Amino acid sequence: MQLPVCAAEERKVQSEMNNDSLMNQSRKKSGFVTLIGRPNVGKSTLMNRIIGQKIAITSNKPQTTRNRIQTVYTDERGQIVFLDTPGIHKAKNKLGEYMVNIAERTLKDADVILWLVEPANFIGAGERHIIEQLKKTKLPVFLIINKTDTVKKEKILEFIETYRHEYDFAEIIPASAVKGDNVDTIIEMIFKYLPYGPEFYDEDTVTDQPMRQIVSELIREKALKCLDDEIPHGIAVSVDRMEYRKDGSLVNIDATIICERESHKGIIIGKGGAMLKKIGSAARYEIEKLVETQANLKLWVKVKKEWRDSDFLLKNFGYNKNDVK
């Protein structure tokens, strides 16, 4: 049976459209990019800047990022899956060992590695340890000299010269994650090195992190920024309940801040509960931006002595060493 001319033409057009779609898909690139570096060099800030929203928490204190955080950037060129890792440092407990293992083993999952450093003429022991790790891989490595907004422009060439003799970098890019300087160049260069292939996620996906995990990290971020230096390393946050009203107008969240000492518990709560209220208020603001509705956040504080050296408690708080493969 012969199709009517109009139907035949429509079938031909549809076939051409499908072929064009397949060709366009085959022209796109996709792959995994790992961000590594010492603590507090701006890895999470850069990833948040690229994604265009806050997924990874940031602070000016080390060990802010503890888990591998996966985010997704998609545009007409293809898709980049970013793996933000904990800062590589000398571990002092089981939590520290977990963090370093996550960071170093993530290198094998990547197509491109971004190594972030601060602008400096001196290469310290921490950076040299990372260089030794990089020498074990054959992947293209970008040196990202971050925080260039904090130094004079004429000094940047000196920093480039300092590092370029230490490793055969695929690219060296000075940038400022805070200001957004050269971030577009970083993305452009990443696509240059990625293989052609299909997208791993829907184009609307921005992270693989469960909402509860992001919320707990936002609370921990505010605690990091409000508390004294010696306390934040010893805290974790557990979201015990997160329930939305049926009409979506409110989300009820119960969360617990875990610390290691009774004296720390008193500091976290503060006089008359003032510090806990401060942490809760700051966290609530970020959470409401994230969930796009009002949040009723209730915080508690519990003491779990030496939790950073307990396999059982580490697993309970989301740091499972068996996930590091």
N, C-alpha and C positions, 0 to 999 in steps of 0.2 A: 504494500500500500504506500503510495507516494504522498509525502507530506505536502500540505498547501504551501505555496511560495512563502507566505508571511511566517508560517511556523518554521519552515526550513531556514529562513533567514535569521529568525530569532535563535534557533538552535546553534547556528554558525557563530552568531555574535556572542552567545553565552560561552561557547567553546573557546573562542578567542580571549574572552575575559578571564576564563579559568587558566588558560595558558599564560596570560600576562601575569596573573596573580602568582602562579608557580614560579615564573621567571623572576618576579620582584622579590619573592621569598628567598630564592636561591642567591640573589645578589646581596642579601643582608648578612651581617656578621653577628656572631654571638660568642660569649665566652665568660670565663671567670677571672676576676682580678682580685688579688690579695693585697691588702694594705698592711705593711709591717713597719716597725720602728720602736724606739724606746718609749717608755711611758711619757705621756704629756707632750707629744710632738704635733698633735693635731689630726690624728687619723680619723677620729669620729667626727670632728668638725668638718673635715674635707668631705667625708661621705655624706653627711647631712646636707652640705652645700650642693653637692652634685644631685642628690635625690630631690632636693627642694623642700624637704620637711624633716622634722626632728624624729629620728628613729633611734640613733645611738646617743647615749647621754654623754655630756662633756663636763669637765671641771678642770681647774688648774692643779689638781692633785693626782699623783700617780695611782696606778691600779684602778682607774675609773672603769674601763672596759674589762670585764672578766670572762665573758663568753665570746664565741665567734658569732658575729652578727651579720646576717645576710640581707642585702638590699638590692633592688633591681632598678636599673635605669634603662628606659626604652625610648628610642626616637626613630626617625625614618631610616637611619643607617643600620639599625639592629638593636641588640640588647646586651648590656653589660651587667653581670651579676657580681656585686662587690662583696668581699669577705673582709669585714673589719675585725681585727684580732687584738687581744690584750697586748700591752706593751711587753717586749722581751726584756726581762730583768733577772737578777739573781734571786732565785726562790728561797724563801725563809720558812715556808710551811707547805702543807699539802695543797692548800688553795693556790699558793704561788706556783707550785709544780704543775698543777692543772692548767693554770693560765699560760705558762711558758710552753707546755706541750701543745696546747691548742694553737698558739701562735706559730710554732715551728713546724708542726705537722700540716698546717693549712697551706704551706708552700707547695706541697705536692698536688693540691687540688686546683691550681691556678693555670691560666694561660699567659698571664702577665702579672708581674709583681711590682707594686709601687712601694718603694722604700722612702719613708718620710724622715727627714732630719731637720734639725734647727740650723739656722745660718751661723756657721762658726768655722774658724780656721783650725780648730783642734779636733782630732778624731780620738775619742776616748775608748776605754775598754769595752763599754757596751756596744758602741758602733762596730768595733773590730770583731766582736763576737758575731754580730749580724752578718758582717762581710764573710766570715768563715762559713756561716749557714748558706749564704747566697752562692758560694763557690761550689756547693754540692748540687746545684741545679743548673740546667741548661736553658731555663726560661728567660725571655727578655725581661730585664730589670730596668725600671725607670727610677732615677734618683729625683725625688721631689724635695727641693730645698724650700721648706715651708716657713711661714712667718716673715717673709721678706718685707712686710710693711713695718717691721720693727727695726730695720737697719737701713743705712744709707745705700742707695742704688749702686754707687761706685764700688761698694764692698762685695757685691754679689759675685762678680767675676773671680775674686779671690777665693770665695767659698767653693765655687765650681772647680777651680784649679786644684784646691786641696783634695777634693774627692775623686776627681776623674782619673788620677793615677792609681787609685786603690782598687778599682774594679772596671771591667769593660761594660759600662752602662749602655743600654739601647738608646735611652734618651736621658737628658738632664734638664729638668724644668724648674726654674725658680717660681714660686707661687705664694699666694696668701689665701688660705682657706677662709679666714675671717672676712677678708675684703672681697674675695671672689676673683682676685687677680690670677690670670692664666689658667683658671679652672677649665674654660672652654678648650684651651690648648691641650690640657691633660686628656680630656675626653676624646678629642680629635686624634691624638696620638695613640690612644688605646685602641680605637677602631682600626687604625692602620695595622696593628699587630695581631688583631683577633682573626680567627679563621672564619670562613663562610659557613653558615649553618642556620638551622631553625631556632626560633626563640624558645627558651626554657619555660617561661611564664607568660601568662596573659599580660597584655600591655598595660593593664591597670594595676598590676601587682607592684608594690614598692618594698615589701619585706616578707620574710618567712616567719618572723617573730610572732608568737601568740600575743593577743592584746594584754593578757594578764602579765606576761613577761615585760612588755614595754612599760606598763603602768608601774610595776614593782621597781623597774630601773629609774623611772622618773622620780619616784619617791626617794630612792637612794641618792640620786643626783642632788636633790634639794638638801638632803642630810649632809652630803659631802660639802656643800657650799655654806651650810650654816654652822657646822661643828668644827671643833679644833682639829688640828692636823693629826694628832695621835689617835683619834677615835674612829674616823671613817674607814680605815683599813680593816677594822674589826667589826663592821656591821654588814648585815644582809637584810633583805626585805622580802617578806612572804605575803602575797595577796591571798587572804583566806576566803574572801567572798567578793564576787563581782556580778551583780544582778541588775538588769535593766527593768524599769517599769514597762508594763505592756504597751503603753503609748510612746515609749522611747524618750520621754521628757526628762528622765532622771536615771542615773546609774548609782547604785549603792555599792560602796567599796569598803571592805574591812581589810586592813593590812597590819602586819606586825613588823616592827624594826627589831632585829635580833642583834644583841651586842655580847661582848665576852665578860664584862665585869659589872658588878653592882654599882661601882662608882661611875661607870660610863652611862648606866641606865639613868642615874640622877641627872647627869649633864644633858642627856638627850631629852628628858622630860622638861628640865629647867624649872626655875622657881615659879610655882603656881601653874605649871604646865605651859609656860610661855614659849620655850624652845620647841616643844612638840607642836604647838599651835602654829608657830612660824614655819616649820617644815611642812605641815599639813596645808597651810594656806598657799605656800609657793607651789607645792605639788599639785594641788587642786586646780590652780590656774592652767598649768601645762596639760593636765589630764583632760580638762574640759575642751581645750583646743584640739586635743587628739581625738576624743570621742564625739565632739561636736554636739554635746548636750551638757546639762548641769550634772555635777557630781557631788554626792554626799560621801565624803571621805572620813573614815574613822581610823585613827592610828593607836596602836598599843606598842609597848616596849617590853621585850623579854630578854632574860639573860641565858645564854647557852655557852658555858665556859669552854674555851679552846675549840670552838666549832670549826675553825679553819684547819684543824688537824684531825677532824673526825670524818672518816669516809661516809658514815651514815648521814651525818648532818649536812655535809657538802652535797650529797645526792638529793637530800630533801629540799635544799635551797637552789637546786637547779645546776649544780656543778658536778656532773657525773663523769668520773674519770673513764668509765667504760664507753662513753661517747667519743673519746679521742682514739681514733683508729688510724 
